[in-house]
Every structure is written in structure tokens, then in C-alpha cells.
Amino acid sequence: MYTVDFPPGYSSPVHRHNAQVFLYVLEGSIVTQVKGGKDITLTPGQTYYEDP
């Protein structure tokens, strides 16, 4: 389990996770996208699961 803090306006470069990822948003919002998919905006209390 990791806690990740992104500053406002941060954009992560395209990357790959070689494991399953489960997101839970504590505060603020995050936009996530899987290759070939639509972008999804998550807000506090929302979750998202991503296969490797």
C-alpha cells in the first residue's frame, strides 16, 4: 500500500504498472487513463482498479 501525493496540475508521464493497481482518492481529484481507453476523473471516496 502506498500513499501518493501529487501537487496541483501534476501530470505523470506515460508509464506501465507490472502489477494490479487499486486507487482510492482521499482528497482532491485525479484523472487516470489506460492505453486505448477513455480518461476517468476520480474524486474523494471513489475507487478504481487497473489490471497490469
Backbone as CSV, one residue per row, in Angstrom:
resi,resn,N_x,N_y,N_z,CA_x,CA_y,CA_z,C_x,C_y,C_z
1,MET,0.855,-1.170,0.000,0.000,0.000,0.000,0.899,1.231,0.000
2,TYR,0.619,2.150,-0.886,1.370,3.390,-0.984,0.409,4.567,-0.908
3,THR,0.863,5.666,-0.323,0.144,6.929,-0.407,0.947,7.817,-1.340
4,VAL,0.298,8.339,-2.367,0.974,9.174,-3.355,0.367,10.565,-3.303
5,ASP,1.212,11.563,-3.205,0.782,12.959,-3.172,1.200,13.643,-4.468
6,PHE,0.247,14.081,-5.246,0.544,14.821,-6.467,0.238,16.289,-6.242
7,PRO,1.157,17.189,-6.601,0.858,18.624,-6.494,-0.186,19.017,-7.536
8,PRO,-0.937,20.095,-7.295,-1.929,20.548,-8.269,-1.312,20.735,-9.660
9,GLY,-2.001,20.256,-10.680,-1.537,20.411,-12.055,-0.511,19.391,-12.499
10,TYR,-0.105,18.476,-11.613,0.913,17.479,-11.957,0.407,16.531,-13.034
11,SER,1.286,16.154,-13.949,0.963,15.179,-14.982,2.085,14.151,-15.038
12,SER,1.743,12.928,-14.812,2.716,11.847,-14.829,2.981,11.421,-16.274
13,PRO,4.226,11.113,-16.624,4.497,10.624,-17.975,3.829,9.260,-18.195
14,VAL,3.613,8.881,-19.437,3.046,7.573,-19.754,3.945,6.505,-19.139
15,HIS,3.330,5.556,-18.465,4.110,4.506,-17.807,3.268,3.244,-17.682
16,ARG,3.885,2.182,-17.208,3.210,0.889,-17.043,3.415,0.397,-15.619
17,HIS,2.377,-0.223,-15.067,2.493,-0.902,-13.780,2.545,-2.394,-14.061
18,ASN,3.529,-3.070,-13.533,3.657,-4.513,-13.741,2.967,-5.297,-12.634
19,ALA,1.904,-4.711,-12.122,1.113,-5.346,-11.062,-0.284,-4.744,-11.111
20,GLN,-1.185,-5.302,-10.323,-2.525,-4.739,-10.225,-2.458,-3.444,-9.417
21,VAL,-3.311,-2.488,-9.777,-3.341,-1.198,-9.091,-4.768,-0.938,-8.624
22,PHE,-4.895,-0.534,-7.381,-6.187,-0.151,-6.825,-6.035,1.269,-6.301
23,LEU,-6.815,2.196,-6.835,-6.750,3.600,-6.419,-7.900,3.924,-5.489
24,TYR,-7.612,4.710,-4.468,-8.651,5.267,-3.595,-8.272,6.726,-3.387
25,VAL,-9.156,7.639,-3.731,-8.857,9.064,-3.652,-9.242,9.595,-2.272
26,LEU,-8.261,10.156,-1.567,-8.504,10.722,-0.238,-9.021,12.157,-0.324
27,GLU,-8.385,12.966,-1.195,-8.811,14.357,-1.352,-8.396,14.851,-2.734
28,GLY,-9.015,15.937,-3.180,-8.718,16.477,-4.495,-9.348,15.609,-5.569
29,SER,-8.713,15.543,-6.713,-9.199,14.687,-7.807,-8.005,14.238,-8.629
30,ILE,-8.206,13.176,-9.373,-7.163,12.648,-10.238,-7.818,12.164,-11.528
31,VAL,-7.135,12.379,-12.640,-7.603,11.878,-13.928,-6.680,10.731,-14.302
32,THR,-7.248,9.578,-14.597,-6.456,8.407,-14.972,-6.935,7.890,-16.324
33,GLN,-6.036,7.231,-17.036,-6.391,6.682,-18.344,-5.532,5.460,-18.617
34,VAL,-6.159,4.428,-19.131,-5.456,3.218,-19.545,-5.351,3.259,-21.067
35,LYS,-4.216,2.815,-21.595,-3.973,2.852,-23.039,-5.189,2.345,-23.814
36,GLY,-5.643,3.167,-24.743,-6.775,2.805,-25.574,-8.132,3.089,-24.951
37,GLY,-8.144,3.550,-23.695,-9.406,3.817,-23.009,-9.674,5.301,-22.839
38,LYS,-10.845,5.614,-22.313,-11.211,6.997,-22.036,-10.597,7.434,-20.714
39,ASP,-10.355,8.744,-20.569,-9.858,9.222,-19.292,-11.025,9.259,-18.299
40,ILE,-10.698,9.023,-17.027,-11.679,8.957,-15.954,-11.233,9.904,-14.848
41,THR,-12.131,10.746,-14.365,-11.836,11.642,-13.254,-12.403,11.040,-11.976
42,LEU,-11.540,10.887,-10.976,-11.937,10.344,-9.678,-11.864,11.442,-8.627
43,THR,-12.820,11.438,-7.704,-12.877,12.425,-6.621,-12.885,11.694,-5.279
44,PRO,-12.774,12.429,-4.166,-12.663,11.783,-2.853,-13.719,10.698,-2.606
45,GLY,-13.227,9.556,-2.123,-14.081,8.424,-1.810,-14.283,7.472,-2.973
46,GLN,-13.874,7.866,-4.175,-14.034,6.985,-5.333,-12.829,6.061,-5.460
47,THR,-13.066,4.919,-6.099,-12.022,3.918,-6.295,-11.916,3.556,-7.774
48,TYR,-10.798,2.922,-8.104,-10.558,2.481,-9.478,-9.592,1.299,-9.427
49,TYR,-9.857,0.272,-10.236,-8.999,-0.894,-10.313,-8.411,-0.985,-11.718
50,GLU,-7.132,-1.320,-11.773,-6.422,-1.404,-13.067,-5.624,-2.703,-13.122
51,ASP,-5.864,-3.511,-14.165,-5.070,-4.728,-14.398,-3.692,-4.339,-14.917
52,PRO,-2.698,-5.210,-14.725,-1.361,-4.898,-15.263,-1.369,-4.795,-16.776
